[in-house]
């Protein structure tokens, strides 16, 4: 059971943009397709992680060697 009206399901099937997103999520859960949304998880997005790493600031100065003068 999706917990929504039959008219909402029909509108969803027709592609009506006014259907709430939670109706789509409920339909995925009813049809046991809720694992299809794993593509939206940030930790699994390798391309996005690589692009984010490129945006991080790069070290400009070289690391100075510490001298121990005793």
VMD Tcl script that builds the backbone (N, CA, C; Angstrom):
set m [mol new atoms 210]
animate dup $m
set s [atomselect $m all]
$s set {name element resname resid chain x y z} {
  {N N UNK 1 A 0.837 -1.178 0.000}
  {CA C UNK 1 A 0.000 0.000 0.000}
  {C C UNK 1 A 0.883 1.242 0.000}
  {N N UNK 2 A 0.580 2.150 -0.888}
  {CA C UNK 2 A 1.395 3.355 -1.030}
  {C C UNK 2 A 0.962 4.474 -0.111}
  {N N UNK 3 A -0.248 4.442 0.373}
  {CA C UNK 3 A -0.708 5.508 1.249}
  {C C UNK 3 A -1.067 6.771 0.498}
  {N N UNK 4 A -1.452 6.646 -0.757}
  {CA C UNK 4 A -1.844 7.798 -1.562}
  {C C UNK 4 A -3.081 7.447 -2.376}
  {N N UNK 5 A -3.701 8.429 -2.941}
  {CA C UNK 5 A -4.939 8.181 -3.677}
  {C C UNK 5 A -4.651 7.600 -5.062}
  {N N UNK 6 A -5.679 6.985 -5.617}
  {CA C UNK 6 A -5.567 6.401 -6.951}
  {C C UNK 6 A -5.336 7.481 -7.999}
  {N N UNK 7 A -5.941 8.639 -7.789}
  {CA C UNK 7 A -5.742 9.726 -8.757}
  {C C UNK 7 A -4.290 10.207 -8.749}
  {N N UNK 8 A -3.642 10.196 -7.581}
  {CA C UNK 8 A -2.223 10.584 -7.515}
  {C C UNK 8 A -1.351 9.577 -8.252}
  {N N UNK 9 A -1.697 8.297 -8.120}
  {CA C UNK 9 A -0.937 7.262 -8.827}
  {C C UNK 9 A -1.116 7.420 -10.325}
  {N N UNK 10 A -2.323 7.687 -10.762}
  {CA C UNK 10 A -2.577 7.882 -12.199}
  {C C UNK 10 A -1.821 9.102 -12.724}
  {N N UNK 11 A -1.860 10.191 -11.946}
  {CA C UNK 11 A -1.123 11.385 -12.368}
  {C C UNK 11 A 0.379 11.113 -12.417}
  {N N UNK 12 A 0.873 10.316 -11.472}
  {CA C UNK 12 A 2.293 9.957 -11.467}
  {C C UNK 12 A 2.635 9.161 -12.715}
  {N N UNK 13 A 1.786 8.218 -13.074}
  {CA C UNK 13 A 2.020 7.400 -14.257}
  {C C UNK 13 A 1.980 8.231 -15.534}
  {N N UNK 14 A 1.193 9.308 -15.533}
  {CA C UNK 14 A 1.103 10.183 -16.700}
  {C C UNK 14 A 2.241 11.194 -16.761}
  {N N UNK 15 A 3.005 11.281 -15.677}
  {CA C UNK 15 A 4.133 12.204 -15.646}
  {C C UNK 15 A 3.762 13.608 -15.239}
  {N N UNK 16 A 2.677 13.754 -14.511}
  {CA C UNK 16 A 2.232 15.064 -14.047}
  {C C UNK 16 A 3.267 15.640 -13.074}
  {N N UNK 17 A 3.798 16.836 -13.354}
  {CA C UNK 17 A 4.836 17.400 -12.483}
  {C C UNK 17 A 4.328 17.860 -11.120}
  {N N UNK 18 A 3.017 17.893 -10.919}
  {CA C UNK 18 A 2.493 18.347 -9.634}
  {C C UNK 18 A 2.429 17.230 -8.590}
  {N N UNK 19 A 2.790 16.016 -8.979}
  {CA C UNK 19 A 2.777 14.889 -8.031}
  {C C UNK 19 A 3.934 15.066 -7.053}
  {N N UNK 20 A 3.659 14.862 -5.781}
  {CA C UNK 20 A 4.688 15.022 -4.765}
  {C C UNK 20 A 5.775 13.960 -4.923}
  {N N UNK 21 A 6.992 14.354 -4.592}
  {CA C UNK 21 A 8.135 13.453 -4.735}
  {C C UNK 21 A 8.004 12.244 -3.828}
  {N N UNK 22 A 7.406 12.416 -2.669}
  {CA C UNK 22 A 7.251 11.291 -1.746}
  {C C UNK 22 A 6.345 10.212 -2.338}
  {N N UNK 23 A 5.466 10.576 -3.268}
  {CA C UNK 23 A 4.637 9.583 -3.946}
  {C C UNK 23 A 5.510 8.685 -4.816}
  {N N UNK 24 A 6.469 9.288 -5.504}
  {CA C UNK 24 A 7.408 8.491 -6.306}
  {C C UNK 24 A 8.236 7.571 -5.409}
  {N N UNK 25 A 8.688 8.088 -4.280}
  {CA C UNK 25 A 9.479 7.266 -3.360}
  {C C UNK 25 A 8.649 6.116 -2.798}
  {N N UNK 26 A 7.386 6.378 -2.499}
  {CA C UNK 26 A 6.506 5.324 -1.995}
  {C C UNK 26 A 6.301 4.254 -3.056}
  {N N UNK 27 A 6.151 4.679 -4.318}
  {CA C UNK 27 A 5.981 3.711 -5.408}
  {C C UNK 27 A 7.232 2.845 -5.554}
  {N N UNK 28 A 8.401 3.452 -5.438}
  {CA C UNK 28 A 9.634 2.670 -5.518}
  {C C UNK 28 A 9.718 1.654 -4.389}
  {N N UNK 29 A 9.270 2.049 -3.226}
  {CA C UNK 29 A 9.312 1.137 -2.081}
  {C C UNK 29 A 8.311 -0.005 -2.255}
  {N N UNK 30 A 7.131 0.300 -2.778}
  {CA C UNK 30 A 6.114 -0.738 -2.990}
  {C C UNK 30 A 6.605 -1.762 -3.995}
  {N N UNK 31 A 7.232 -1.285 -5.060}
  {CA C UNK 31 A 7.731 -2.199 -6.091}
  {C C UNK 31 A 9.121 -2.733 -5.773}
  {N N UNK 32 A 9.595 -2.469 -4.572}
  {CA C UNK 32 A 10.904 -2.922 -4.083}
  {C C UNK 32 A 12.041 -2.477 -5.007}
  {N N UNK 33 A 11.930 -1.247 -5.454}
  {CA C UNK 33 A 12.966 -0.661 -6.306}
  {C C UNK 33 A 13.679 0.475 -5.587}
  {N N UNK 34 A 13.548 0.542 -4.263}
  {CA C UNK 34 A 14.132 1.654 -3.525}
  {C C UNK 34 A 15.656 1.634 -3.541}
  {N N UNK 35 A 16.265 0.533 -3.904}
  {CA C UNK 35 A 17.734 0.501 -4.021}
  {C C UNK 35 A 18.216 1.174 -5.295}
  {N N UNK 36 A 17.291 1.511 -6.201}
  {CA C UNK 36 A 17.687 2.181 -7.438}
  {C C UNK 36 A 18.156 3.605 -7.183}
  {N N UNK 37 A 17.897 4.147 -6.010}
  {CA C UNK 37 A 18.320 5.503 -5.696}
  {C C UNK 37 A 19.737 5.558 -5.138}
  {N N UNK 38 A 20.446 4.458 -5.132}
  {CA C UNK 38 A 21.812 4.455 -4.606}
  {C C UNK 38 A 22.741 5.324 -5.440}
  {N N UNK 39 A 22.377 5.609 -6.677}
  {CA C UNK 39 A 23.230 6.451 -7.509}
  {C C UNK 39 A 23.312 7.874 -6.963}
  {N N UNK 40 A 22.385 8.241 -6.114}
  {CA C UNK 40 A 22.348 9.603 -5.580}
  {C C UNK 40 A 23.140 9.760 -4.289}
  {N N UNK 41 A 23.780 8.714 -3.816}
  {CA C UNK 41 A 24.538 8.809 -2.567}
  {C C UNK 41 A 25.928 9.394 -2.837}
  {N N UNK 42 A 26.287 10.450 -2.133}
  {CA C UNK 42 A 27.553 11.132 -2.411}
  {C C UNK 42 A 28.787 10.256 -2.262}
  {N N UNK 43 A 28.794 9.355 -1.294}
  {CA C UNK 43 A 30.007 8.549 -1.098}
  {C C UNK 43 A 30.233 7.532 -2.216}
  {N N UNK 44 A 29.220 7.281 -3.035}
  {CA C UNK 44 A 29.371 6.360 -4.159}
  {C C UNK 44 A 29.649 7.089 -5.473}
  {N N UNK 45 A 29.642 8.401 -5.464}
  {CA C UNK 45 A 29.840 9.197 -6.675}
  {C C UNK 45 A 31.332 9.468 -6.864}
  {N N UNK 46 A 32.012 8.575 -7.547}
  {CA C UNK 46 A 33.462 8.690 -7.706}
  {C C UNK 46 A 33.851 9.904 -8.539}
  {N N UNK 47 A 33.079 10.204 -9.570}
  {CA C UNK 47 A 33.389 11.360 -10.410}
  {C C UNK 47 A 33.206 12.643 -9.610}
  {N N UNK 48 A 32.120 12.719 -8.855}
  {CA C UNK 48 A 31.878 13.903 -8.031}
  {C C UNK 48 A 32.950 14.085 -6.971}
  {N N UNK 49 A 33.395 12.995 -6.376}
  {CA C UNK 49 A 34.457 13.082 -5.373}
  {C C UNK 49 A 35.765 13.566 -5.998}
  {N N UNK 50 A 36.066 13.089 -7.209}
  {CA C UNK 50 A 37.287 13.527 -7.894}
  {C C UNK 50 A 37.212 15.012 -8.245}
  {N N UNK 51 A 36.055 15.461 -8.720}
  {CA C UNK 51 A 35.900 16.880 -9.044}
  {C C UNK 51 A 35.995 17.745 -7.793}
  {N N UNK 52 A 35.429 17.276 -6.705}
  {CA C UNK 52 A 35.498 18.030 -5.448}
  {C C UNK 52 A 36.943 18.120 -4.952}
  {N N UNK 53 A 37.701 17.055 -5.138}
  {CA C UNK 53 A 39.106 17.061 -4.720}
  {C C UNK 53 A 39.911 18.060 -5.537}
  {N N UNK 54 A 39.562 18.210 -6.827}
  {CA C UNK 54 A 40.266 19.175 -7.670}
  {C C UNK 54 A 39.986 20.610 -7.239}
  {N N UNK 55 A 38.809 20.852 -6.679}
  {CA C UNK 55 A 38.439 22.200 -6.256}
  {C C UNK 55 A 39.094 22.615 -4.939}
  {N N UNK 56 A 39.632 21.677 -4.205}
  {CA C UNK 56 A 40.274 22.016 -2.940}
  {C C UNK 56 A 41.500 22.882 -3.201}
  {N N UNK 57 A 41.803 23.802 -2.318}
  {CA C UNK 57 A 42.976 24.657 -2.534}
  {C C UNK 57 A 44.264 23.835 -2.489}
  {N N UNK 58 A 45.155 24.179 -3.391}
  {CA C UNK 58 A 46.444 23.493 -3.456}
  {C C UNK 58 A 47.441 24.241 -2.581}
  {N N UNK 59 A 48.404 23.526 -2.063}
  {CA C UNK 59 A 49.428 24.144 -1.224}
  {C C UNK 59 A 50.319 25.003 -2.113}
  {N N UNK 60 A 50.461 26.279 -1.755}
  {CA C UNK 60 A 51.221 27.217 -2.571}
  {C C UNK 60 A 52.683 27.218 -2.170}
  {N N UNK 61 A 52.953 27.298 -0.883}
  {CA C UNK 61 A 54.339 27.341 -0.409}
  {C C UNK 61 A 54.874 25.934 -0.205}
  {N N UNK 62 A 56.149 25.824 -0.398}
  {CA C UNK 62 A 56.779 24.541 -0.122}
  {C C UNK 62 A 56.988 24.407 1.376}
  {N N UNK 63 A 56.977 23.224 1.826}
  {CA C UNK 63 A 57.138 22.961 3.246}
  {C C UNK 63 A 58.598 23.205 3.637}
  {N N UNK 64 A 58.788 24.024 4.672}
  {CA C UNK 64 A 60.141 24.338 5.112}
  {C C UNK 64 A 60.673 23.208 5.983}
  {N N UNK 65 A 61.951 22.960 5.797}
  {CA C UNK 65 A 62.596 21.910 6.591}
  {C C UNK 65 A 62.923 22.485 7.967}
  {N N UNK 66 A 62.584 21.744 8.986}
  {CA C UNK 66 A 62.877 22.195 10.337}
  {C C UNK 66 A 64.301 21.796 10.700}
  {N N UNK 67 A 65.054 22.763 11.180}
  {CA C UNK 67 A 66.420 22.476 11.598}
  {C C UNK 67 A 66.469 22.474 13.121}
  {N N UNK 68 A 67.059 21.512 13.618}
  {CA C UNK 68 A 67.190 21.403 15.071}
  {C C UNK 68 A 68.571 21.915 15.483}
  {N N UNK 69 A 68.605 23.153 15.940}
  {CA C UNK 69 A 69.877 23.761 16.390}
  {C C UNK 69 A 69.950 23.651 17.908}
  {N N UNK 70 A 70.721 22.740 18.362}
  {CA C UNK 70 A 70.900 22.561 19.810}
  {C C UNK 70 A 72.210 23.114 20.237}
}
mol reanalyze $m
mol bondsrecalc $m
mol representation Tube
mol addrep $m
